[in-house]
């Protein structure tokens, strides 16, 4: 194995975003962009594209059901 070779990638188990940046970070892929679309249900989650919103749907659903 070479130094610097990626052997594993995964989403973080948790993340924290400062309040002033939360509207600029996609809740699924964590890309930082100046303009994101807010979730129409919670108006808290923001997504860079429809694919990220759909991919994050199951995680979001579990949060709403158990909260």
Rosetta blueprint (number, residue, H / E / L):
1 X L
2 X L
3 X L
4 X L
5 X L
6 X L
7 X L
8 X L
9 X L
10 X L
11 X L
12 X L
13 X L
14 X L
15 X L
16 X L
17 X L
18 X L
19 X L
20 X L
21 X L
22 X H
23 X H
24 X H
25 X E
26 X L
27 X L
28 X L
29 X L
30 X L
31 X L
32 X E
33 X L
34 X L
35 X L
36 X L
37 X E
38 X E
39 X L
40 X L
41 X L
42 X L
43 X L
44 X L
45 X L
46 X E
47 X E
48 X L
49 X L
50 X H
51 X H
52 X H
53 X H
54 X H
55 X H
56 X L
57 X H
58 X H
59 X H
60 X H
61 X H
62 X H
63 X H
64 X H
65 X H
66 X H
67 X L
